[in-house]
Amino acid sequence: MTRQIVPKDQLIQLINTDIGEIPDIASCIVSGIYSLRELDENGCNWSVGYYRGTGIPVEKSRPLVHGVITNLQGKFNLEQVSNIVSNPKDINEIVANTRPQKRLTHICFTVDTNCLNARQSIPEMNRLEQWAEEELIQLLTAKTAQTEMAFGNNADRQKKAYSFIYTMSEITTSKEKSQLLNIEQVIFPQGAKTQNQKNDVDIVFNAGKYPNPLITNDGASKSQPGGILGNREKLMALGIQVITPDEAVTKVKRAIKERDNYAREWATTCNEALPEWVGQD
């Protein structure tokens, strides 16, 4: 995909213009982005460092802001100049407006039922959950997945299931109805026959609607070559990213590395102390 190259200030303006068109997050403002030293897995060279949204709960604002960011990351790449504003007129203002943040506000995942990890037996999920507990990233699930997770009389599963903030499909437009059918045709070419299959379609739809990469272990195996992971390329064509738990960990580690690189550059350019969290995650 060919992306338009734009300066940092223009990109921030584009982001905030799109955010302003969404009533629920119109007051959110992105004030810091940074360039990636290497292209990410989708060919983008920038990420959002932080945003502020006075009075809006982060669990509500983050998925919507992330959706705006994801859309623009597919259209634009950042002009490769210093991450820090050049020729600052007021160094105090520059320091305040570009200060790096520990939290990776742009990293949010939807967790599939099969990655509930109630017994802490999936090491990669343990790491992701630790980052979420530290509020470095956010883990959500779909309402449908939460219901599946909590099914039965297992107290540990229920406790873990209800610890997630969940999203809901709320399919109301013809475009959304068409997307749901497209997902069903990709995962179940013969149609979703069982309730579990219909649930899978709904969970994938949720991941695409908000949108967040879906962490799943469904498919791409000898016993199940298809499934969700086995059709990841077709789902990506629908704008839905599906990944495994270890791929999610890799994504976060890469974001941490880029965040720390930015923090070091910021500290040197602004003659400020290096944040104490650099290199600790």
C-alpha positions as CSV (number, residue, x, y, z in Angstrom):
1,M,0.0,0.0,0.0
2,T,1.3,3.4,-1.0
3,R,1.1,6.0,1.8
4,Q,1.2,9.7,1.6
5,I,4.2,11.2,3.3
6,V,3.3,14.1,5.7
7,P,5.1,16.2,8.2
8,K,4.5,15.6,11.9
9,D,2.4,18.7,12.6
10,Q,0.1,17.9,9.7
11,L,-0.3,14.3,10.8
12,I,-1.3,15.3,14.3
13,Q,-3.8,17.7,12.8
14,L,-5.3,14.9,10.6
15,I,-5.6,12.7,13.7
16,N,-7.3,15.2,15.8
17,T,-9.6,16.3,13.0
18,D,-10.8,12.7,12.6
19,I,-11.1,12.3,16.4
20,G,-13.2,15.4,16.5
21,E,-15.7,13.9,14.2
22,I,-16.6,11.2,16.7
23,P,-18.9,12.6,19.4
24,D,-17.9,10.2,22.1
25,I,-14.2,11.2,21.9
26,A,-14.4,14.7,20.4
27,S,-12.6,16.2,23.4
28,C,-9.6,13.8,23.1
29,I,-6.5,15.4,21.8
30,V,-3.4,13.6,20.5
31,S,-0.3,15.8,21.1
32,G,2.5,13.3,20.7
33,I,3.6,11.0,17.9
34,Y,6.9,9.4,17.2
35,S,8.5,7.8,14.2
36,L,9.5,4.1,14.3
37,R,13.1,3.2,13.4
38,E,11.8,0.3,11.4
39,L,8.5,-0.2,9.5
40,D,5.9,-2.1,11.5
41,E,4.3,-5.3,10.2
42,N,1.8,-3.3,8.1
43,G,4.4,-1.0,6.6
44,C,3.7,2.0,8.8
45,N,6.6,4.2,10.3
46,W,4.9,6.0,13.1
47,S,2.9,5.5,16.3
48,V,1.0,7.6,18.8
49,G,2.9,8.4,22.0
50,Y,0.0,9.7,24.0
51,Y,-3.3,11.5,24.0
52,R,-5.4,13.2,26.6
53,G,-9.2,13.0,27.0
54,T,-10.4,14.9,30.0
55,G,-13.5,13.3,31.6
56,I,-13.6,10.3,29.3
57,P,-12.8,6.9,30.8
58,V,-9.9,5.3,29.1
59,E,-11.7,2.1,28.5
60,K,-14.2,4.1,26.4
61,S,-11.8,6.4,24.6
62,R,-8.9,4.1,23.9
63,P,-10.6,1.7,21.4
64,L,-12.2,4.6,19.5
65,V,-9.0,6.7,19.4
66,H,-7.1,3.5,18.4
67,G,-9.6,3.0,15.5
68,V,-8.8,6.5,14.2
69,I,-5.1,5.9,14.5
70,T,-5.3,2.5,12.7
71,N,-7.2,4.0,9.8
72,L,-4.7,6.8,9.3
73,Q,-1.7,4.5,9.7
74,G,-2.9,2.7,6.6
75,K,-3.0,6.0,4.6
76,F,0.0,8.1,5.8
77,N,3.6,7.7,6.8
78,L,5.5,10.3,8.8
79,E,8.1,12.5,7.2
80,Q,11.4,11.2,8.6
81,V,12.8,14.0,10.7
82,S,13.7,14.2,14.3
83,N,11.0,13.0,16.7
84,I,11.5,16.2,18.7
85,V,10.3,19.5,17.3
86,S,13.0,21.3,15.4
87,N,14.0,24.9,16.2
88,P,11.9,25.3,19.3
89,K,10.9,28.8,20.2
90,D,9.9,28.0,23.8
91,I,11.7,25.0,25.2
92,N,9.4,24.8,28.2
93,E,6.4,24.3,25.9
94,I,8.3,21.8,23.8
95,V,9.2,19.8,26.8
96,A,5.6,19.7,28.0
97,N,4.1,18.9,24.7
98,T,6.5,16.1,23.7
99,R,7.2,14.5,27.1
100,P,7.2,10.7,26.6
101,Q,4.7,8.6,28.5
102,K,5.2,5.1,29.9
103,R,1.7,3.9,28.9
104,L,1.4,2.6,25.4
105,T,-2.0,4.2,24.7
106,H,-2.2,2.8,21.2
107,I,-1.8,-0.9,22.2
108,C,-5.1,-2.6,22.9
109,F,-6.1,-6.2,22.2
110,T,-9.3,-8.2,22.1
111,V,-8.9,-11.6,23.8
112,D,-10.6,-14.6,22.3
113,T,-12.3,-17.2,24.6
114,N,-9.5,-19.8,24.0
115,C,-7.0,-17.3,25.5
116,L,-8.8,-16.8,28.8
117,N,-5.8,-18.3,30.6
118,A,-7.7,-18.9,33.9
119,R,-5.1,-21.3,35.1
120,Q,-2.2,-19.1,34.0
121,S,-0.9,-21.9,31.7
122,I,-0.2,-19.7,28.7
123,P,3.1,-17.9,29.4
124,E,2.6,-15.2,26.7
125,M,-0.9,-14.4,28.1
126,N,0.7,-14.1,31.6
127,R,3.1,-11.5,30.2
128,L,0.3,-9.6,28.5
129,E,-1.9,-9.7,31.6
130,Q,1.0,-8.3,33.7
131,W,1.4,-5.4,31.3
132,A,-2.3,-4.8,31.4
133,E,-2.3,-4.8,35.2
134,E,0.5,-2.3,35.1
135,E,-1.7,-0.2,32.8
136,L,0.9,-0.3,30.1
137,I,-1.5,-1.8,27.6
138,Q,-5.2,-2.7,27.6
139,L,-6.9,-6.1,27.2
140,L,-10.5,-6.2,26.2
141,T,-12.9,-9.0,25.2
142,A,-16.1,-9.2,23.3
143,K,-19.3,-9.6,25.3
144,T,-19.9,-12.9,23.5
145,A,-16.5,-14.2,24.5
146,Q,-17.0,-13.2,28.1
147,T,-20.2,-15.2,28.2
148,E,-18.4,-18.2,26.8
149,M,-15.6,-17.7,29.3
150,A,-17.9,-17.6,32.3
151,F,-20.0,-20.6,31.2
152,G,-20.2,-23.4,33.7
153,N,-19.5,-23.5,37.4
154,N,-15.8,-22.9,37.4
155,A,-15.2,-20.1,39.8
156,D,-11.7,-19.3,38.5
157,R,-12.9,-19.0,34.9
158,Q,-15.8,-16.8,36.0
159,K,-13.6,-14.5,38.0
160,K,-11.2,-14.1,35.2
161,A,-14.0,-13.6,32.6
162,Y,-15.6,-10.8,34.5
163,S,-12.3,-9.0,35.0
164,F,-12.4,-8.0,31.3
165,I,-14.0,-4.8,30.0
166,Y,-16.0,-6.0,27.1
167,T,-17.2,-4.6,23.7
168,M,-20.6,-5.3,22.1
169,S,-21.4,-5.8,18.4
170,E,-24.5,-3.5,18.3
171,I,-24.9,-4.2,14.6
172,T,-27.2,-1.5,13.2
173,T,-26.0,-0.5,9.7
174,S,-26.1,-2.3,6.4
175,K,-22.3,-2.0,6.3
176,E,-22.0,-3.8,9.6
177,K,-24.4,-6.5,8.6
178,S,-22.5,-7.0,5.4
179,Q,-19.2,-7.2,7.3
180,L,-20.7,-9.9,9.6
181,L,-21.7,-12.0,6.6
182,N,-18.2,-11.5,5.0
183,I,-16.5,-12.8,8.2
184,E,-18.8,-15.8,8.3
185,Q,-18.1,-16.7,4.7
186,V,-14.3,-16.5,5.4
187,I,-14.3,-18.6,8.6
188,F,-17.1,-20.9,7.8
189,P,-17.6,-21.1,4.0
190,Q,-20.6,-23.5,4.5
191,G,-22.2,-21.1,7.0
192,A,-22.0,-20.9,10.7
193,K,-24.2,-23.9,11.8
194,T,-23.7,-24.0,15.6
195,Q,-23.9,-21.4,18.3
196,N,-20.2,-21.7,18.9
197,Q,-19.5,-21.0,15.3
198,K,-21.8,-18.0,15.4
199,N,-20.0,-16.8,18.5
200,D,-16.7,-17.0,16.7
201,V,-18.0,-14.8,13.9
202,D,-19.3,-12.3,16.4
203,I,-16.0,-12.2,18.3
204,V,-14.0,-11.5,15.2
205,F,-16.6,-8.8,14.2
206,N,-16.0,-7.1,17.5
207,A,-12.3,-7.1,17.0
208,G,-12.7,-5.4,13.7
209,K,-15.4,-2.9,14.7
210,Y,-13.5,-1.2,17.5
211,P,-10.8,-2.1,16.2
212,N,-8.2,-4.1,18.0
213,P,-6.0,-7.1,17.0
214,L,-7.7,-10.3,18.1
215,I,-5.5,-12.6,20.2
216,T,-6.6,-16.2,19.5
217,N,-5.3,-19.8,19.3
218,D,-8.1,-20.8,17.0
219,G,-7.0,-22.5,13.7
220,A,-3.8,-22.8,11.7
221,S,-3.1,-26.2,13.2
222,K,-2.9,-29.8,11.9
223,S,-6.2,-30.7,13.4
224,Q,-7.8,-27.3,12.3
225,P,-5.9,-25.8,9.4
226,G,-8.6,-23.2,8.8
227,G,-10.4,-21.4,11.6
228,I,-9.6,-17.9,12.5
229,L,-5.8,-18.0,12.3
230,G,-5.8,-20.1,9.2
231,N,-7.8,-17.3,7.5
232,R,-5.8,-14.4,8.8
233,E,-4.9,-13.0,5.4
234,K,-8.5,-13.0,4.2
235,L,-9.6,-11.4,7.5
236,M,-6.9,-8.8,7.1
237,A,-8.4,-7.9,3.7
238,L,-11.6,-7.1,5.7
239,G,-9.6,-4.9,8.0
240,I,-9.4,-7.4,10.9
241,Q,-6.0,-8.4,12.4
242,V,-5.8,-11.7,14.2
243,I,-2.6,-12.8,16.0
244,T,-1.4,-15.4,18.4
245,P,-0.4,-14.6,22.0
246,D,3.3,-14.8,21.2
247,E,2.8,-12.4,18.3
248,A,1.0,-10.0,20.7
249,V,4.0,-10.1,23.1
250,T,6.4,-9.4,20.2
251,K,4.2,-6.4,19.2
252,V,4.3,-5.0,22.7
253,K,8.0,-5.5,23.1
254,R,8.6,-3.7,19.8
255,A,6.4,-0.8,21.0
256,I,8.3,-0.6,24.3
257,K,11.6,-0.5,22.4
258,E,10.4,2.4,20.2
259,R,8.9,4.2,23.2
260,D,12.3,4.0,25.0
261,N,14.2,5.1,21.9
262,Y,11.9,8.1,21.7
263,A,12.4,8.8,25.5
264,R,16.2,8.8,25.1
265,E,16.1,11.1,22.2
266,W,13.7,13.4,24.0
267,A,15.9,13.5,27.1
268,T,19.0,14.4,25.1
269,T,17.3,17.0,22.9
270,C,15.4,18.7,25.8
271,N,18.2,18.3,28.3
272,E,15.9,16.5,30.7
273,A,16.4,13.5,32.9
274,L,15.8,10.1,31.3
275,P,12.4,8.7,32.6
276,E,13.0,6.1,35.3
277,W,10.9,3.5,33.5
278,V,13.1,3.4,30.4
279,G,14.5,-0.1,30.0
280,Q,12.5,-1.6,32.8
281,D,9.6,-3.3,31.0
